[in-house]
Amino acid sequence: MTQTSITDLTKTDPLLITYKEAYKFLADRIGEKRLKKELSYYLSNKPTSLEAVFKRMLGSLKNRQGWQNYIASVEDMETVLEGFNPQKLRAKYGDNIDSLYIDLEAIFGAKYKFDINNKRNSWRLYAKGILSSAKFLSSFRNFNEFDDFVNTFSFNEYAIAALPMLLEKEIFGYGFPLACDFLKEIGYTNYGKPDVHLKDIMFGLGLVSEESDYEVFKAIVRTALLAETQPVMVDKVYWIIGSGKIENSGLDNIGRLKKEFVSMMKPKLENIR
């Protein structure tokens, strides 16, 4: 993403002020060194193979509607999913959802609920998502082709938003937030996920006019431009405050701080409006 110098933008923008306060708020609680370690995870997390991309794509797909509770670990699916090779999986199953579903049931049926006659069964929907993911990724010969494709969307904030929209159409089960989650988790730092925590904070502070995925996503990107950082960093700072979870630096969770932060920020923002 093309960065814009802060000298070209207002330093009193509520998005910028809120992010700076959020960073300080979090650093005061866990230490800036530890916070930087947590954030640095996203700067060195890029895969080098389509197999790794496919595996992460399926991991993000599991975040839909509580599927984490009903679907097995993606790692445990490696054998049935042909080592996460999208071309091999596509050649084996094509668009035959029932065939993949039956093979998944043979491995995981003793532990999880399967019902081939129920079209809304989580595993059947997940199998459909797996095959649509394999179909999409099979259009790339290797990771470099995929990487070049993603980077074609990076030249401005509007193009950045177009890629999650495309993935939402191509991958069954993906919405805009899950597409953003997938991209940020494989090292594309132009993306942040407009999840419930960021919506609560940004809408609660009047930084966005509505709690829509697109409006919050634009606010994430805009904040990053103002702060001369990456959208994934904005996402992570607010997500930690909202969820209270520490994932990548070996720290204990800190508990949800969203209400405290919003209460602290409201009067500060009122003073500049």
N, C-alpha and C positions, 0 to 999 in steps of 0.2 A: 504494500500500500504506500502510495506517495505521501510522505510526511510534510506537513505545513509548519513552518516555524511559528513558535508561540508569539513572536514579535509581530506577526501578521494578524493575530487574533486577539480578541479582548481577554484580558486577564481576569475580568470580573464575571465571566460566563458561569452561571450556576452549575453547569456540568463539570467544569474544571475545578471550581471551588469544592464541590462535593466530593469529587474523586481524591483531591489532595487531602481533604479532611478524613476520608475513609482510609486512605493509606496510613496516615498518621495514627488514626484511631486503632488500627490493627497492629501497627508496629509497636505502639505503646503497650500492647497486651502480650505479644509473643516475641518482641525484639526485632529490630529491622534486619539483622543478619539472618535470623531464622525465616523471616518473611521473604527475603530475597531468595533464600534456598528453596522455599516452597514455590515461588513464582518461576524460578529458573528451570524447573522441570519441563515447562512448555517450550523452552528455547532449544532443547536438545532431545526431542522426542519423536523425530521424524523417522518413519520406516524406510526400508530400502527395497521392499519387494511387494508385489501385488498380493501375495499371501498374507502379509502383515496388514495391508490395507483392508483386505476382505475380513480378516479376523476382527479388526477394530470396528468395521462397519456393522458386523453382527453383534458386537458388544454394545454399540449405541442403540441398535434396534431393540435390544432387551430392555432398555430403559422406558419403553412405551407402556403406559397404563399398568404399572406394577408387575410387568412380566419378569422382573428379577426374582419374584417369589415363586413363579410357576415354571420357569424355563431353566434347564440345567446350565452349568458353567460352559461357556463357549469353548474353553480349552478341552473339555471332555468330548467335544464333537469332532475333534481333528480327524479321526479315522473315517467316520461316515461322510465327512465333508471333503474327502480327498485331499487331506493336508492343507485345507483352505486354498486350494488352487481353483480359481473361478472357472478357468477354461475346462479343466477336467470335470468339475462338478456340472457344468453346463452340458458337456458331452454325455455325461452319465444320465442326467435327469431331464434335461431340457426344461420344459414348463410343467412337468408331471408332478404336481404337488402331492398327490396321493402316494406315489411311489416313494418319495423322500419321507413323507409322514410315516409310512409303514416301517421304513428302515430306522427312523428315529425312535419309534415306539418299541422296536425290538431291543434297543439298547437302554432306553430310559423309562419304559412303560411300567416297570416295577415300582418306581419311585414317584413318578409324576402322572397326572391325570390325562389320559388320551381318550378320545372318542371320535372316530373317523366319520361318524354320522352327524356330528355337531360341527357345522361350518364355522361357528364362532369359537371353537376350541382354541386356546392360546397357542398350542403347539402347531395346529394346522395353519393358523395365521402366520406364525413365525416361519414355518416351512415356506409359505408363499413369499415372505420377505427375503428369506435366504436365496431363493431361486431368482427373484427379481434383482437382488444384489449381484449374484453371479452373472446374470445376463448383462447388466450394466458394466461390470468390471471386465468382462470378456471382450469388450470392444477395444481394450487397450492391450498392446502386445507385452508391455512390461511396465515397471514402476515409473521409469523416466517419462514414458508417454503420458501416464496418469498425472505425474507431477507437472509436466508442461501444460496439460489441460487445466489443472487447478490454477496455475499461475496466470493464465490468460484472463482470469477474472479479477486480478489484483491491481488494476491500474487506477481505479477510483472507488469511492464508497458505494456508488450505485451498482457498479459491476460486481463488487464483492457480495452484495446481497443477492445477486442473480443466481449464484451457484447453489446455495441452499434451496432456492425455489425450484431449480432444475432437479436436484436430488429428491425433493419432496414428490415430484411427479414420477420419477423413474424408479424409486425404491418403495415397494409396498410396505406400509407401516411407518414410514418416515413422515414426520411433519417438519415444519421449518426449524423448530428448536432442536430436534434430534439430528437433523442434517448439520446444523451448526456444531452440535456436540461432537459428532463424528469428525468433522474437519479440525476442530481445535485439538482433539485428542490424538490426532496423527501429526501434530506439529505445524499446522497452518495457523500462524499467530494472528492473522487478520480476522479471525472469527471468535466470537463469544456467544454463549448460549443464552437466549432471552428466557430464562426459566423463572419459576415463581418467586424466587428470592430477589432477583434483579427487578422483576416487575413490582414487587411490593415496595422496594426501596425507591425506585425511580418514580413510580406513580405516587407513592406516599409523600414524596418531597416535591411533587409538581414538576419534575424534570421531563416528564412525558405527559401528553394530554389524554392518552388512553393506554390501557394495559395490553395492547396488541403485540404479537411477536415482532412484527416488522418495525413498529415505532420504537420498541425497546432496543432492538438490534441496531437501528440507526443511531440511537443515543449512545450505545456502547462504542460504535465506530467513531462518532463525533467526539466523544470524550477522549478517546485514544489520540485523535488528531490534535486536540487542544493540549493534552498532557505530554505529547511527543513520546508516546509509548505504543504498545500493541493492544488491540482489542481484547486478546486473550488475558492480558494482565488486568484490565479493567474488570472483565468477567470474574476473574479469580478473587480479586480483592473483595468485591461485593458478595460473591458466593460464599466465601469464608465467613464474612460477617453475618450473612443470612442463615447459613446452615450450621455454623459452629464447627465444621469439620476440617481437620488437617489431614491431608492424604499422602503427601509426597516427601515430607521432611522428618518423619519419625517423631513428630510431636503429638501430645495428647490433644484430643478435641477440646475446644474452648467454650462450647455452649453457644446457643444462638444469641446474637447481639443486635439483631435487626431492629427491634423496638427501641432499644437504648440509642442506637445510632440515629434513627429517624427522629426521635425526640430531641436529641442533641442538635441536629442539623436544622430543624425547622426554624428556630429563631435566628440562626446565623444567615439563612437564606432570605428570611423576611427583611433583614436589615439592608440587603443589597438590591431588593426589588423595588 
